[in-house]
Amino acid sequence: MKQEEGNTFLVGITEYAQKELGDIVYVEVETIGKSMQAGEVFGTVEAVKTVSDLFLPVTGVIAELNPALANAPDLVNTDPYGKGWMIKLTVKDPAEVAKLLDAAAYESLVG
């Protein structure tokens, strides 16, 4: 997650996850405008060989799907921490964000 402004964050997948999935061909999110709990499935990502659920890291309202992914889903592979973000999320409780792993802790977990 990357803070955009106030309680709005950009959410996507990690570099590790995109490598594990392989070439991303489609991102589907049908939960725009919905209030969802941490851990709920907010959409799916389709790669050449698999379809995987996307889980919400914290509770909030899904405000927007990245419009660039409609024509260029490969942005998830080429720039997962930049232009390849998936959704904008308005976080209900910013304290939940503070409990997430930072990049270094995540890297040490997945190797």
C-alpha positions as CSV (number, residue, x, y, z in Angstrom):
1,M,0.0,0.0,0.0
2,K,1.1,3.5,-0.8
3,Q,-0.4,6.6,0.7
4,E,-1.9,8.9,-1.9
5,E,-3.6,11.6,0.2
6,G,-5.1,11.6,3.6
7,N,-6.8,8.2,4.2
8,T,-6.6,7.2,0.5
9,F,-4.1,4.6,-0.4
10,L,-3.1,2.8,-3.6
11,V,-3.3,-0.9,-3.3
12,G,-1.7,-3.5,-5.6
13,I,0.4,-6.7,-5.4
14,T,4.0,-7.1,-4.4
15,E,7.0,-7.6,-6.7
16,Y,7.2,-11.1,-5.3
17,A,3.5,-11.9,-6.0
18,Q,3.7,-10.6,-9.6
19,K,6.7,-12.8,-10.3
20,E,5.0,-15.8,-8.8
21,L,1.9,-15.2,-11.0
22,G,3.7,-14.6,-14.2
23,D,2.4,-12.4,-17.0
24,I,-0.8,-10.6,-15.9
25,V,-3.4,-10.5,-18.6
26,Y,-6.5,-9.1,-16.8
27,V,-7.5,-7.5,-13.5
28,E,-11.1,-7.6,-12.4
29,V,-12.6,-5.6,-9.6
30,E,-16.3,-5.5,-9.2
31,T,-16.3,-4.1,-5.7
32,I,-15.9,-0.3,-6.5
33,G,-17.9,1.7,-3.9
34,K,-18.2,-1.1,-1.5
35,S,-17.1,-1.0,2.1
36,M,-15.1,-4.2,2.8
37,Q,-13.2,-5.8,5.7
38,A,-9.5,-6.6,5.8
39,G,-9.0,-10.1,4.3
40,E,-12.0,-10.0,2.1
41,V,-11.6,-10.8,-1.7
42,F,-12.0,-7.5,-3.6
43,G,-11.2,-8.9,-7.1
44,T,-9.2,-11.3,-9.1
45,V,-6.1,-11.1,-11.2
46,E,-5.7,-13.4,-14.2
47,A,-2.3,-14.5,-15.4
48,V,-1.5,-16.7,-18.4
49,K,-1.7,-19.9,-16.3
50,T,-3.9,-19.0,-13.3
51,V,-6.6,-16.8,-11.8
52,S,-6.0,-15.6,-8.2
53,D,-8.1,-13.8,-5.7
54,L,-7.0,-10.3,-4.5
55,F,-7.4,-9.8,-0.7
56,L,-7.9,-6.5,0.9
57,P,-5.0,-5.7,3.4
58,V,-7.1,-3.3,5.6
59,T,-10.7,-2.3,6.1
60,G,-12.0,0.5,3.9
61,V,-14.1,1.6,0.8
62,I,-12.8,0.7,-2.6
63,A,-12.9,4.1,-4.4
64,E,-11.5,3.3,-7.8
65,L,-9.9,0.7,-10.1
66,N,-6.8,1.8,-11.9
67,P,-8.1,2.8,-15.4
68,A,-4.8,2.1,-17.0
69,L,-5.1,-1.6,-16.3
70,A,-8.0,-2.0,-18.8
71,N,-5.6,-1.5,-21.7
72,A,-2.3,-2.4,-20.1
73,P,-2.7,-5.1,-17.3
74,D,1.0,-5.9,-17.8
75,L,1.7,-2.7,-15.8
76,V,1.2,-5.0,-12.7
77,N,4.3,-6.9,-13.9
78,T,6.4,-4.0,-15.1
79,D,5.7,-1.4,-12.4
80,P,3.8,-3.0,-9.4
81,Y,4.8,-0.2,-7.0
82,G,4.1,2.6,-9.4
83,K,1.8,2.6,-12.4
84,G,0.6,-1.0,-11.8
85,W,-1.5,-0.2,-8.7
86,M,-4.9,-1.8,-8.7
87,I,-7.3,0.1,-6.5
88,K,-7.6,3.3,-4.5
89,L,-8.8,2.5,-1.1
90,T,-10.2,4.9,1.5
91,V,-9.0,3.4,4.7
92,K,-11.5,3.3,7.6
93,D,-8.9,3.1,10.4
94,P,-5.3,4.3,9.6
95,A,-4.0,2.4,12.6
96,E,-4.6,-0.8,10.6
97,V,-2.1,0.5,8.0
98,A,0.6,0.9,10.7
99,K,0.2,-2.8,11.5
100,L,1.2,-3.9,8.0
101,L,4.7,-5.2,7.2
102,D,7.0,-2.7,5.6
103,A,9.0,-3.7,2.5
104,A,12.0,-4.9,4.4
105,A,10.0,-7.1,6.8
106,Y,8.0,-8.6,3.8
107,E,11.2,-9.3,1.9
108,S,12.7,-11.1,4.8
109,L,9.5,-13.2,5.1
110,V,9.3,-14.3,1.5
111,G,13.1,-14.4,0.9
